[in-house]
Amino acid sequence: MSVVIGVLVHARRQEVFRQAASTITGATLRWAVYDDAEQAGDRLLELLASPGVDGMLVGPRAHEAVRGQLPEELPVAVARPGALELALAVARMRADFPEHRRASVDTFDHHVIQELATTLGVRHSALPYAPGQPLEEVVAHHREALRNGGVVITPRREVAEALRAEAPVVDSELLAASVREQLQDLLLRLRAARAEDRRFAAGVFQICDGSDVEGARAQLRELLLQDPNLAGSWVENRGKRGLLLFAHKALLERATSDWQVVPALQQAEHRMDVRIAAGFGLGSSVRAGISLADRAAVRAEAEPHSCGFVIQDSGVIIGPIGGSGRRAEFAYRDHSAELERMARDVGLSPATLSRLVSLERELHGRAVSPSELATLLGITDPSGRRLIRKLGTAELVTAEGSAQPTRRGRPTRLYRLRLGDALGRSQSALD
């Protein structure tokens, strides 16, 4: 089944995008072309209204116009000028303006500018790309940078037009090769996600107590079979007190709201007054999935209330998952010897440290305040501050400036978690 990619692009760049797409196979492209930035939002809504759009490829101007309207869960690739475009622009600068050895560059990624400028021996002033960058800010940067002379290199037509009368300008045009690279990367991501969604998943439900466990199992089976979110799954008996469920990973993720709730648990407790342990396993085979689900069910059975756990073959564990929609308390890998050693050194439990490792991955390097850390972990603000102090003593956080949430409030320090780096160093030392 072909992947469907929506393409939102300005009419001026339409031909470049079509050239880039001409060699792509295994994808169906739906085009939305606009002439004015004000039309981009309407064209986007038309694309999203069409069924089965798996991802979006957008041009640089389109992304600026509609980035607030793009669904968070939709994979998006933005085709912007890269190293090849900048190298060609520098070559044109040397050919057309040989007397200049200084350039003021905007919109390219910072690392691209640094590497090329160093390699090609160009003195430069850079204003890297940032979402929502106002035109006036870009123009003001170039005017300040060009006080001592030089050439403007820009992929923005409006910037070039605003400065052409004041300084030498080299336009940088987006090339089909760069668009093709982004399109291929998006296609690979979509195919990988589709393959991941179709991975095998197993669920094990165990009746933990009660006088009539066989009767409770039969009622639970009916609950699962009648759940519309589980339509398409296979449910069968597994001994006197257990049930086994088979499905694709994507189906179980939808049925559990991305592993946040198992509605059948709450329904069963209300109807049958029994405790139920649910385990879900994501593995590379039927046997592996069932084995992981059994392990997850054992972990859930140790809890004092009905709940579920998920264990993936990558080692990730999620849980406990309740029946009321409360966010899972933990999302971590199996406790390794390194993690347990670190937990002892810091003075925290392995479970708490595991939660922090998982949270660090979710933050993607973003710094947080002690108060925000407390909110994310579900603890009090004083506990959050004490936790930061412990982590700081163990050099597992670094200070990253401050923020002032309100005008009258005092600035609060921000901290970046460094547990992943420490665990990586520890593992490397052992290897």
N, C-alpha and C positions, 0 to 999 in steps of 0.2 A: 504494500500500500504506500503510495507516494506521500512524502511530506509536503504540506502546504505552507508556503511562505508568502506573506503579504509584503509588498514593496511600496513604500511611500517616498516619492522623490519629486523634486522640483523639475519642471519641464526643461529647464536649461541643462540639467544633468541626466535627463532620461536616456539619451543615446549611450552615454558612458555606462550606465547601469545595464542596459540591454546587451551591450558588448560583453560586459562581465558575466552576465547570466547565460550567454550563448553556449558556453562549454560545460555548464552544470547539468548533471543528470541525476535522476532520482528525486526531483523536487518539482512541484507545481507552483508557479509564481502567479500571484494575483496583483495586478498593477493598479496603483492609485497615483495619478500625476496631477499636480496643481501648479498654477501660475503665480499665485500670491500666497504669502504666509498665512493670511487670514483664512484661506481655503483649506489649509492642511488639516485642521481639526475635523472638518466635515468629511474630508476624504478618509481620514483615519476611522471615523465612526462607521462609514460605509464598509470599510474592510473588516472591521471587527464584527459587524452585523452578519457578514457572510459566514456560513457554517464551516467549521473545521480548520480555521487558521491556527497553525502550530507555532509560528514564530513570525517576527517582523524584521525586515531590513529597511533601515531608514537613512536618508541622506542627512548631511550635517545640518542644513537649514531646517529640514523637517523635524529633526530631533529637538532643536531649539524651540520650535513652535508647539510641539505636541507632547513633550516629555512628561508633563503633568497629567496627561490623559491616558498614557500607556498603562495597561493593567500590570500590577506588580508581578503576577505569576507568569506573564507572557515573556518568553525568551526574546530578547531584542539585540540586534547588532547594528552599530552605527558606523557607516562608511565615512571615515575622515582621512584627509591626507596624512601620509606617513613618511618614512625615511626616503623612499624613492622620490616622492614629490619634492621634498626639501633639497635633496641632492641635486636634482635637475634645476631647481630654482637658484641654488648657489652657483651652478655652472653658468646659467644665464646672467646672473649678476656679474660674474667675472668677465663674461664676453661683452656685455652691453655697457658695464660701468667699471672698466679696469682700474680706474683711479681710486676706487673705494675698496677698503679691506674690512669695513665694519658693517654689520647688518643688525637691524632691529626686526625680530621675528615674533609673530603671534600665532596662537591656535594649535601649533604642533605640540605633541607631548614633550615634557621637559627632557626626558632621557634621550629622545630623538635629537633634539636641538643640541644637547650637550655632546653627544657622541659625534655627530656630524661636524659641528663647529670645531671640536678638538682635532678630528681627523683631517679636516680640510683647511685648518689654520685660519679660521674666520673669527675675528673678534665680534662679539654679539651681545645683544640685550634681548632677553626672552620674556614673553608673556604667554605661558603655557595655556592650553585649553582649560576652561572651567565652564560648567553648565550655566547658562543664563548670563554670560558675560555681556554687559551692555556695550553697544557700539562706541559710545562716548569714552568708555574706559580704555578700550583698545586704541582708539585714536590718540587719547591723551598720553598713553604709554609711549607710542611712537614719537610724538612731538618732544617729549622729555628726553627720550633716548637719542634723538637726532640733533641735539644741540651742538654736538661736536662733529656732525656730519655722518654720512652713512646711507645705506639703502634699506628701504622697507621691503620685507618679504612677507606676504600675506596670502592666504587662500580665500579671504573674505572680500568679495567684490565691493561692498559698501565702504570698507576701510580703504581699499585701493583708490576708489573714486574720491574719497574725502581728502587724501594726502597727495594725490598725483601732482597737483600744482605746487606743492611745497617741497617735495623731495623725490629722488629717484625711487620708483616702485617696481618690484618684480612680482607679478601675479603667479600664484601656484595653483595649478588646476588638478582636481582629483582625477586619478587615472583608473582605467578599467582594472588594472592588476590589483590595486588596493581594494577596490570594491569586491572583486572576485575572492580575494583572501578572506574578507569579512563574511561573504556569503558562504564560502566553503566551511569556515569555522562554525557558523550558525547551523548549517546543515549537519555537521558532525555532532554538535551538541544535541540537536533535536533527535537524531537517530539514536544516540546513546541514551537519551531520556526515554525514548519509546522502548528500547530494549530493556532498560531498567524497570519500566512499568510492567513489562510482561514477564518479569522474573517470577519464579514459582514462590508461593507463600503458603504456609500451613498455620492453622490455629488449633490449639488444644484447649478444651473447656473441661474443667474438673469440678464435680460437686464435692465440696469439702466436708460438709456435715449434714445433719438432718436424719430423721427416722426412715424416710422413704426415698433413698437416693436414686433408685431406678425410676420411680415416678417423677422425681425432680428432673432427672436427665431427659425423660420423654417430653416434659413440658418445656425444658430449655431448648430441645431440638425443634419443637414447634415454633418457639420464639425466633430462632435463627432462620428457619425456613420462611417465616412470614415477614421477615425484615426486608423491605424493598431495597435497602442499600446493599444487601448481600445477594440479590438476585444474580444468578450466574455462578455462584459458588456451589461447592459440593459438600454436603454435611452427612456424616455417617456415625453410627455408634462405635464407641471404643471402650469395651468393658462395661461393667455395671454402672459406673459413675462418670464416665467420660464421653466426650464427643470429639470428633476430628473434622476439621474444616479445611477445604482446599480452595485456593483462588489465586488470581494474579495479584501482584503487589499493589498495582494501582487501584484495584477494586477494594482491597482492605484499607488502603490509605483513605479513600473517599468515605468508606463506611465508618471509620474511626476519626474522621476530621483530622487527618495527618497525625494519627496516634495520640490524640488528646482525650478521647472518650470512647467507651464501649457501651452503647445504650442497653444492650441485652443484660448487662450486669445489674443495673438499677432495676430494670423491669423484673428480672428473675427474683431479686431480693424482695420486692414489693409483693409479688404474687405467691412465692413459694417459701419465703422466710428461710432461705438457705444462703450459705456463703459459697461463692464461686471463684475459682482461680482460672484466669485465661492466660494462655501463652501463645505468642506468635513468633514464627521463625521464618527468616528470609535466607534461603540458601541456594546453592547452584544446582541442586537436584532435589527430588522428592524426599529421599532419605535424609539429606542434610537439613531440609526445611523442617521435617517432623522432629528430628533430633534437637534442633535449636528451639522449636516450640515446646518440647518436653522440658528442656532446661528452663525456659521462661516461665512455664506453668509451675514448676517446683519453686521458683523464686516468688511467684505470686501467692502460692499456697502458704508461704511463711508469713505473709502479712495478716493482720488481725481482721481485715475487712475484704469484701469482694474487690478484686482489682485485676489488672493484667500487666504483663511485661512483654517487650519485644526484644529479641536478640537477632542480630544480623551476622552473617558469616564474616563480615569485616571486623567483628568484635564490639560493635556499638550496641549498647543496651539502653532502652528507653522504658521508664516506668517509675513508680507505679501509676498505671492509667486507671482512673475511676470510671464510674458510670454516670457522673453528673457534669462532665465537661471541665472539671478543674485541671489546669495544666499539669502535666507530668512533673514530678519533683526532680527526677534525675534523667540525665541523658549522657551516658559516659561509656567508655570502653572498660572491658574487664580489668580489674585491678592488677596491674603488673607489679613486679617486685620493685621496680624503680619508683612507681607512684606510691606504693606503701612506705618505702623508705623515706621519700620526700615528705609524706604526710607525718611520719614520726618526727622528722627533723623540724618541721614547721609547727607542730603541735595541733594539727587538725586531723579529722577522721579521713580515711581514704574516700568515703562517699562525698564528703564536702569538697575535697580536692578534685574529685572526678567531676563534680558539678561545675567547678570553676574552670576546668579544662574544656568542658563542653561549652560553657558560656563564652570563653575566649574565642572558640571557633565561630560562634554565632556573631560576635562583635566585629570580626574581620579586621582587627587592629584598631578599632575605635576606642578612644579613651573615655572613661566614665568617672563620675564622682562617687564618693562613698555612699551617698544617698541613693543614686541610681543603681549601684551594685546591690544595695540592700533590697531595693524594689524587685530587681530581676531575680534575686535568690529567695524572695519571700521572707526576709528577716527584718528586724527593726533597724532604724538608722544608727543607733549606738553600736549595735552588733556589726553593722557594715563598716563603721569607722574602726572598730577593734580588729576586724578581719583585714582591713587595709594595712593597719599597723603591723600585724603578724606577717603578712605577705611582704611588706616593705623590709622588715628585719631580715627576712630570708632572701631578699633581692629577687622576689618573684613578681614585683610590680615596679614600674618606673613612673616618676612624676612627668606629666605632659602638659604643663601650663595650668591655666585656670579658666573658669567660665563664670559669668554673672547672670543667673537666670532672670533676675528682676533688677530694675534700676536702683531700688533702695537697698536690696539685699547685699550682703557681703559676697565677694568672689569666693568660689569654691574650687579647691584643687581638683585636677583631673589626673587619673592614673591609667596606665596601659598594662594589662595583664601580660606576664612573660612566662607562664607555666609551660607552654608548649616548647619554648626554646630550651628551658632548663631540662625537661624530660628528654628532648632530642640530644642535648649534650651528654646527659647521663647514659643514654643508650649507646651513643657513639663511643664513649669511653669504655663501655663493656665490650663492644664489638672489637 
